[in-house]
Amino acid sequence: MPTLFALPKLGMNQEEGEVVAWLVGEGDEVKEGQPIVEVETDKTTLELEATASGVVARILHRAGDIVPINGVLAVILAPGEELPADIPESVA
């Protein structure tokens, strides 16, 4: 099943974050734990790590985009997986 890489809640009062820069691009292979995107919250800027190994198949938000907590930032596919036709905007 494709991995929906979403913006985690990083602070008590955080409701959203801004994508500062992607450290990888679509089609890049990533390893779980590898920093892949920089996100700014109301308190800090930090790097978020891939939650799975595979290929970054789709990046849904670009630098400057404001993303709500649990908003899907990207889709990571393992070998043999295909990009789903419908990608949800957020995960529960």
VEXRO-49995 format. One record per atom (N, C-alpha, C): residue in three letters; atom name; x, y, z. Coordinates in steps of 0.02 Angstrom, whole numbers, plus 50000, padded with zeros to 5 digits. Example, Ala and Ser with C-alpha at 12.3 -4.5 7.8 and 13.67 -1.06 7.14 Angstrom:
BEGIN
<aa->Ala; at->N; X->50660; Y->49716; Z->50390>
<aa->Ala; at->CA; X->50615; Y->49775; Z->50390>
<aa->Ala; at->C; X->50660; Y->49835; Z->50390>
<aa->Ser; at->N; X->50642; Y->49888; Z->50354>
<aa->Ser; at->CA; X->50684; Y->49947; Z->50357>
<aa->Ser; at->C; X->50645; Y->50002; Z->50394>
END
This chain:
BEGIN
<aa->Met; at->N; X->50042; Y->49941; Z->50000>
<aa->Met; at->CA; X->50000; Y->50000; Z->50000>
<aa->Met; at->C; X->50045; Y->50063; Z->50000>
<aa->Pro; at->N; X->50031; Y->50111; Z->49958>
<aa->Pro; at->CA; X->50071; Y->50172; Z->49955>
<aa->Pro; at->C; X->50073; Y->50207; Z->50023>
<aa->Thr; at->N; X->50129; Y->50239; Z->50038>
<aa->Thr; at->CA; X->50135; Y->50277; Z->50100>
<aa->Thr; at->C; X->50116; Y->50349; Z->50087>
<aa->Leu; at->N; X->50066; Y->50373; Z->50125>
<aa->Leu; at->CA; X->50046; Y->50443; Z->50121>
<aa->Leu; at->C; X->50087; Y->50480; Z->50174>
<aa->Phe; at->N; X->50136; Y->50518; Z->50152>
<aa->Phe; at->CA; X->50180; Y->50556; Z->50196>
<aa->Phe; at->C; X->50145; Y->50621; Z->50214>
<aa->Ala; at->N; X->50125; Y->50627; Z->50278>
<aa->Ala; at->CA; X->50084; Y->50683; Z->50300>
<aa->Ala; at->C; X->50120; Y->50726; Z->50351>
<aa->Leu; at->N; X->50098; Y->50788; Z->50358>
<aa->Leu; at->CA; X->50126; Y->50834; Z->50407>
<aa->Leu; at->C; X->50104; Y->50814; Z->50477>
<aa->Pro; at->N; X->50151; Y->50795; Z->50520>
<aa->Pro; at->CA; X->50133; Y->50776; Z->50588>
<aa->Pro; at->C; X->50122; Y->50837; Z->50632>
<aa->Lys; at->N; X->50087; Y->50827; Z->50687>
<aa->Lys; at->CA; X->50079; Y->50880; Z->50736>
<aa->Lys; at->C; X->50144; Y->50883; Z->50776>
<aa->Leu; at->N; X->50177; Y->50940; Z->50773>
<aa->Leu; at->CA; X->50243; Y->50948; Z->50803>
<aa->Leu; at->C; X->50241; Y->50990; Z->50867>
<aa->Gly; at->N; X->50185; Y->51020; Z->50882>
<aa->Gly; at->CA; X->50178; Y->51061; Z->50942>
<aa->Gly; at->C; X->50106; Y->51061; Z->50966>
<aa->Met; at->N; X->50097; Y->51077; Z->51031>
<aa->Met; at->CA; X->50031; Y->51076; Z->51061>
<aa->Met; at->C; X->49979; Y->51116; Z->51023>
<aa->Asn; at->N; X->49997; Y->51177; Z->51005>
<aa->Asn; at->CA; X->49949; Y->51223; Z->50974>
<aa->Asn; at->C; X->49956; Y->51227; Z->50898>
<aa->Gln; at->N; X->49998; Y->51185; Z->50869>
<aa->Gln; at->CA; X->50009; Y->51188; Z->50797>
<aa->Gln; at->C; X->49947; Y->51164; Z->50759>
<aa->Glu; at->N; X->49928; Y->51203; Z->50709>
<aa->Glu; at->CA; X->49872; Y->51185; Z->50666>
<aa->Glu; at->C; X->49893; Y->51176; Z->50594>
<aa->Glu; at->N; X->49952; Y->51204; Z->50576>
<aa->Glu; at->CA; X->49976; Y->51200; Z->50507>
<aa->Glu; at->C; X->50051; Y->51211; Z->50506>
<aa->Gly; at->N; X->50080; Y->51201; Z->50447>
<aa->Gly; at->CA; X->50150; Y->51214; Z->50436>
<aa->Gly; at->C; X->50160; Y->51237; Z->50365>
<aa->Glu; at->N; X->50216; Y->51272; Z->50352>
<aa->Glu; at->CA; X->50232; Y->51296; Z->50285>
<aa->Glu; at->C; X->50289; Y->51255; Z->50257>
<aa->Val; at->N; X->50281; Y->51230; Z->50196>
<aa->Val; at->CA; X->50335; Y->51195; Z->50162>
<aa->Val; at->C; X->50387; Y->51247; Z->50143>
<aa->Val; at->N; X->50449; Y->51237; Z->50169>
<aa->Val; at->CA; X->50503; Y->51283; Z->50154>
<aa->Val; at->C; X->50541; Y->51259; Z->50093>
<aa->Ala; at->N; X->50562; Y->51195; Z->50093>
<aa->Ala; at->CA; X->50600; Y->51168; Z->50036>
<aa->Ala; at->C; X->50598; Y->51092; Z->50037>
<aa->Trp; at->N; X->50594; Y->51063; Z->49978>
<aa->Trp; at->CA; X->50600; Y->50991; Z->49972>
<aa->Trp; at->C; X->50674; Y->50974; Z->49963>
<aa->Leu; at->N; X->50696; Y->50922; Z->49998>
<aa->Leu; at->CA; X->50765; Y->50899; Z->49993>
<aa->Leu; at->C; X->50771; Y->50843; Z->49943>
<aa->Val; at->N; X->50714; Y->50820; Z->49917>
<aa->Val; at->CA; X->50711; Y->50768; Z->49865>
<aa->Val; at->C; X->50661; Y->50791; Z->49813>
<aa->Gly; at->N; X->50660; Y->50756; Z->49757>
<aa->Gly; at->CA; X->50611; Y->50772; Z->49705>
<aa->Gly; at->C; X->50571; Y->50710; Z->49686>
<aa->Glu; at->N; X->50520; Y->50720; Z->49645>
<aa->Glu; at->CA; X->50481; Y->50663; Z->49620>
<aa->Glu; at->C; X->50527; Y->50617; Z->49582>
<aa->Gly; at->N; X->50521; Y->50552; Z->49594>
<aa->Gly; at->CA; X->50562; Y->50503; Z->49561>
<aa->Gly; at->C; X->50624; Y->50484; Z->49600>
<aa->Asp; at->N; X->50639; Y->50522; Z->49654>
<aa->Asp; at->CA; X->50697; Y->50506; Z->49695>
<aa->Asp; at->C; X->50683; Y->50448; Z->49741>
<aa->Glu; at->N; X->50734; Y->50406; Z->49750>
<aa->Glu; at->CA; X->50729; Y->50351; Z->49798>
<aa->Glu; at->C; X->50748; Y->50378; Z->49867>
<aa->Val; at->N; X->50709; Y->50359; Z->49918>
<aa->Val; at->CA; X->50722; Y->50380; Z->49986>
<aa->Val; at->C; X->50723; Y->50320; Z->50033>
<aa->Lys; at->N; X->50757; Y->50329; Z->50089>
<aa->Lys; at->CA; X->50759; Y->50278; Z->50141>
<aa->Lys; at->C; X->50721; Y->50303; Z->50202>
<aa->Glu; at->N; X->50688; Y->50258; Z->50237>
<aa->Glu; at->CA; X->50652; Y->50277; Z->50298>
<aa->Glu; at->C; X->50702; Y->50312; Z->50345>
<aa->Gly; at->N; X->50681; Y->50369; Z->50372>
<aa->Gly; at->CA; X->50723; Y->50407; Z->50418>
<aa->Gly; at->C; X->50765; Y->50460; Z->50384>
<aa->Gln; at->N; X->50766; Y->50461; Z->50317>
<aa->Gln; at->CA; X->50804; Y->50511; Z->50279>
<aa->Gln; at->C; X->50766; Y->50578; Z->50279>
<aa->Pro; at->N; X->50798; Y->50634; Z->50295>
<aa->Pro; at->CA; X->50765; Y->50699; Z->50289>
<aa->Pro; at->C; X->50744; Y->50712; Z->50217>
<aa->Ile; at->N; X->50680; Y->50731; Z->50207>
<aa->Ile; at->CA; X->50657; Y->50742; Z->50139>
<aa->Ile; at->C; X->50625; Y->50810; Z->50127>
<aa->Val; at->N; X->50604; Y->50844; Z->50181>
<aa->Val; at->CA; X->50571; Y->50909; Z->50171>
<aa->Val; at->C; X->50584; Y->50953; Z->50233>
<aa->Glu; at->N; X->50591; Y->51018; Z->50221>
<aa->Glu; at->CA; X->50595; Y->51066; Z->50276>
<aa->Glu; at->C; X->50527; Y->51100; Z->50283>
<aa->Val; at->N; X->50504; Y->51104; Z->50346>
<aa->Val; at->CA; X->50439; Y->51133; Z->50361>
<aa->Val; at->C; X->50448; Y->51184; Z->50417>
<aa->Glu; at->N; X->50413; Y->51241; Z->50410>
<aa->Glu; at->CA; X->50415; Y->51293; Z->50461>
<aa->Glu; at->C; X->50348; Y->51293; Z->50498>
<aa->Thr; at->N; X->50353; Y->51292; Z->50565>
<aa->Thr; at->CA; X->50293; Y->51299; Z->50606>
<aa->Thr; at->C; X->50295; Y->51368; Z->50638>
<aa->Asp; at->N; X->50249; Y->51383; Z->50683>
<aa->Asp; at->CA; X->50250; Y->51448; Z->50715>
<aa->Asp; at->C; X->50309; Y->51457; Z->50762>
<aa->Lys; at->N; X->50344; Y->51403; Z->50779>
<aa->Lys; at->CA; X->50400; Y->51407; Z->50825>
<aa->Lys; at->C; X->50468; Y->51392; Z->50795>
<aa->Thr; at->N; X->50472; Y->51351; Z->50743>
<aa->Thr; at->CA; X->50537; Y->51329; Z->50718>
<aa->Thr; at->C; X->50533; Y->51304; Z->50646>
<aa->Thr; at->N; X->50591; Y->51295; Z->50615>
<aa->Thr; at->CA; X->50596; Y->51262; Z->50550>
<aa->Thr; at->C; X->50634; Y->51198; Z->50562>
<aa->Leu; at->N; X->50608; Y->51143; Z->50535>
<aa->Leu; at->CA; X->50641; Y->51079; Z->50545>
<aa->Leu; at->C; X->50633; Y->51034; Z->50484>
<aa->Glu; at->N; X->50675; Y->50983; Z->50483>
<aa->Glu; at->CA; X->50673; Y->50934; Z->50428>
<aa->Glu; at->C; X->50629; Y->50875; Z->50450>
<aa->Leu; at->N; X->50585; Y->50854; Z->50406>
<aa->Leu; at->CA; X->50544; Y->50795; Z->50419>
<aa->Leu; at->C; X->50575; Y->50736; Z->50382>
<aa->Glu; at->N; X->50574; Y->50678; Z->50414>
<aa->Glu; at->CA; X->50604; Y->50618; Z->50386>
<aa->Glu; at->C; X->50553; Y->50574; Z->50352>
<aa->Ala; at->N; X->50575; Y->50538; Z->50301>
<aa->Ala; at->CA; X->50532; Y->50490; Z->50266>
<aa->Ala; at->C; X->50507; Y->50438; Z->50316>
<aa->Thr; at->N; X->50444; Y->50421; Z->50311>
<aa->Thr; at->CA; X->50415; Y->50371; Z->50356>
<aa->Thr; at->C; X->50417; Y->50302; Z->50325>
<aa->Ala; at->N; X->50443; Y->50297; Z->50265>
<aa->Ala; at->CA; X->50449; Y->50232; Z->50230>
<aa->Ala; at->C; X->50504; Y->50238; Z->50178>
<aa->Ser; at->N; X->50531; Y->50181; Z->50158>
<aa->Ser; at->CA; X->50580; Y->50180; Z->50103>
<aa->Ser; at->C; X->50542; Y->50169; Z->50038>
<aa->Gly; at->N; X->50568; Y->50197; Z->49984>
<aa->Gly; at->CA; X->50537; Y->50188; Z->49919>
<aa->Gly; at->C; X->50554; Y->50246; Z->49873>
<aa->Val; at->N; X->50509; Y->50259; Z->49826>
<aa->Val; at->CA; X->50518; Y->50312; Z->49777>
<aa->Val; at->C; X->50465; Y->50366; Z->49790>
<aa->Val; at->N; X->50486; Y->50429; Z->49790>
<aa->Val; at->CA; X->50439; Y->50485; Z->49796>
<aa->Val; at->C; X->50401; Y->50490; Z->49730>
<aa->Ala; at->N; X->50340; Y->50466; Z->49731>
<aa->Ala; at->CA; X->50301; Y->50463; Z->49669>
<aa->Ala; at->C; X->50265; Y->50528; Z->49654>
<aa->Arg; at->N; X->50244; Y->50563; Z->49707>
<aa->Arg; at->CA; X->50207; Y->50625; Z->49696>
<aa->Arg; at->C; X->50218; Y->50672; Z->49755>
<aa->Ile; at->N; X->50234; Y->50734; Z->49740>
<aa->Ile; at->CA; X->50238; Y->50787; Z->49790>
<aa->Ile; at->C; X->50176; Y->50830; Z->49781>
<aa->Leu; at->N; X->50137; Y->50837; Z->49834>
<aa->Leu; at->CA; X->50073; Y->50872; Z->49829>
<aa->Leu; at->C; X->50075; Y->50946; Z->49849>
<aa->His; at->N; X->50127; Y->50966; Z->49886>
<aa->His; at->CA; X->50133; Y->51035; Z->49907>
<aa->His; at->C; X->50203; Y->51060; Z->49893>
<aa->Arg; at->N; X->50208; Y->51119; Z->49867>
<aa->Arg; at->CA; X->50273; Y->51149; Z->49848>
<aa->Arg; at->C; X->50295; Y->51200; Z->49901>
<aa->Ala; at->N; X->50355; Y->51225; Z->49895>
<aa->Ala; at->CA; X->50381; Y->51277; Z->49940>
<aa->Ala; at->C; X->50333; Y->51336; Z->49941>
<aa->Gly; at->N; X->50319; Y->51359; Z->50002>
<aa->Gly; at->CA; X->50273; Y->51415; Z->50011>
<aa->Gly; at->C; X->50202; Y->51394; Z->50027>
<aa->Asp; at->N; X->50185; Y->51331; Z->50014>
<aa->Asp; at->CA; X->50117; Y->51307; Z->50029>
<aa->Asp; at->C; X->50108; Y->51299; Z->50105>
<aa->Ile; at->N; X->50050; Y->51319; Z->50129>
<aa->Ile; at->CA; X->50030; Y->51308; Z->50198>
<aa->Ile; at->C; X->49988; Y->51244; Z->50200>
<aa->Val; at->N; X->50008; Y->51197; Z->50243>
<aa->Val; at->CA; X->49977; Y->51132; Z->50246>
<aa->Val; at->C; X->49949; Y->51120; Z->50316>
<aa->Pro; at->N; X->49887; Y->51097; Z->50322>
<aa->Pro; at->CA; X->49859; Y->51083; Z->50388>
<aa->Pro; at->C; X->49890; Y->51019; Z->50418>
<aa->Ile; at->N; X->49886; Y->51012; Z->50483>
<aa->Ile; at->CA; X->49908; Y->50951; Z->50516>
<aa->Ile; at->C; X->49874; Y->50892; Z->50483>
<aa->Asn; at->N; X->49911; Y->50838; Z->50472>
<aa->Asn; at->CA; X->49888; Y->50777; Z->50439>
<aa->Asn; at->C; X->49875; Y->50786; Z->50364>
<aa->Gly; at->N; X->49893; Y->50845; Z->50337>
<aa->Gly; at->CA; X->49888; Y->50855; Z->50265>
<aa->Gly; at->C; X->49941; Y->50814; Z->50229>
<aa->Val; at->N; X->49922; Y->50780; Z->50175>
<aa->Val; at->CA; X->49969; Y->50738; Z->50139>
<aa->Val; at->C; X->50017; Y->50782; Z->50099>
<aa->Leu; at->N; X->50082; Y->50772; Z->50113>
<aa->Leu; at->CA; X->50134; Y->50810; Z->50079>
<aa->Leu; at->C; X->50159; Y->50774; Z->50016>
<aa->Ala; at->N; X->50163; Y->50708; Z->50020>
<aa->Ala; at->CA; X->50191; Y->50669; Z->49965>
<aa->Ala; at->C; X->50167; Y->50596; Z->49970>
<aa->Val; at->N; X->50177; Y->50560; Z->49916>
<aa->Val; at->CA; X->50162; Y->50488; Z->49914>
<aa->Val; at->C; X->50227; Y->50451; Z->49899>
<aa->Ile; at->N; X->50243; Y->50402; Z->49941>
<aa->Ile; at->CA; X->50303; Y->50361; Z->49932>
<aa->Ile; at->C; X->50280; Y->50290; Z->49913>
<aa->Leu; at->N; X->50309; Y->50264; Z->49859>
<aa->Leu; at->CA; X->50290; Y->50197; Z->49835>
<aa->Leu; at->C; X->50347; Y->50148; Z->49845>
<aa->Ala; at->N; X->50330; Y->50089; Z->49867>
<aa->Ala; at->CA; X->50378; Y->50033; Z->49871>
<aa->Ala; at->C; X->50380; Y->50001; Z->49802>
<aa->Pro; at->N; X->50432; Y->49960; Z->49788>
<aa->Pro; at->CA; X->50435; Y->49926; Z->49723>
<aa->Pro; at->C; X->50371; Y->49888; Z->49708>
<aa->Gly; at->N; X->50346; Y->49896; Z->49648>
<aa->Gly; at->CA; X->50287; Y->49860; Z->49626>
<aa->Gly; at->C; X->50221; Y->49896; Z->49641>
<aa->Glu; at->N; X->50223; Y->49948; Z->49681>
<aa->Glu; at->CA; X->50162; Y->49985; Z->49697>
<aa->Glu; at->C; X->50148; Y->50037; Z->49643>
<aa->Glu; at->N; X->50084; Y->50053; Z->49635>
<aa->Glu; at->CA; X->50064; Y->50104; Z->49587>
<aa->Glu; at->C; X->50031; Y->50162; Z->49623>
<aa->Leu; at->N; X->50037; Y->50221; Z->49594>
<aa->Leu; at->CA; X->50007; Y->50281; Z->49622>
<aa->Leu; at->C; X->49931; Y->50273; Z->49621>
<aa->Pro; at->N; X->49897; Y->50284; Z->49678>
<aa->Pro; at->CA; X->49824; Y->50278; Z->49678>
<aa->Pro; at->C; X->49792; Y->50332; Z->49635>
<aa->Ala; at->N; X->49734; Y->50316; Z->49608>
<aa->Ala; at->CA; X->49698; Y->50364; Z->49566>
<aa->Ala; at->C; X->49675; Y->50424; Z->49607>
<aa->Asp; at->N; X->49653; Y->50411; Z->49668>
<aa->Asp; at->CA; X->49630; Y->50465; Z->49714>
<aa->Asp; at->C; X->49677; Y->50468; Z->49773>
<aa->Ile; at->N; X->49709; Y->50525; Z->49783>
<aa->Ile; at->CA; X->49752; Y->50535; Z->49840>
<aa->Ile; at->C; X->49715; Y->50582; Z->49887>
<aa->Pro; at->N; X->49703; Y->50559; Z->49949>
<aa->Pro; at->CA; X->49667; Y->50602; Z->49996>
<aa->Pro; at->C; X->49708; Y->50664; Z->50015>
<aa->Glu; at->N; X->49673; Y->50717; Z->50034>
<aa->Glu; at->CA; X->49707; Y->50779; Z->50054>
<aa->Glu; at->C; X->49738; Y->50771; Z->50123>
<aa->Ser; at->N; X->49710; Y->50727; Z->50164>
<aa->Ser; at->CA; X->49737; Y->50719; Z->50231>
<aa->Ser; at->C; X->49726; Y->50647; Z->50255>
<aa->Val; at->N; X->49762; Y->50630; Z->50308>
<aa->Val; at->CA; X->49754; Y->50564; Z->50339>
<aa->Val; at->C; X->49725; Y->50573; Z->50409>
<aa->Ala; at->N; X->49690; Y->50523; Z->50433>
<aa->Ala; at->CA; X->49659; Y->50528; Z->50499>
<aa->Ala; at->C; X->49709; Y->50513; Z->50553>
END
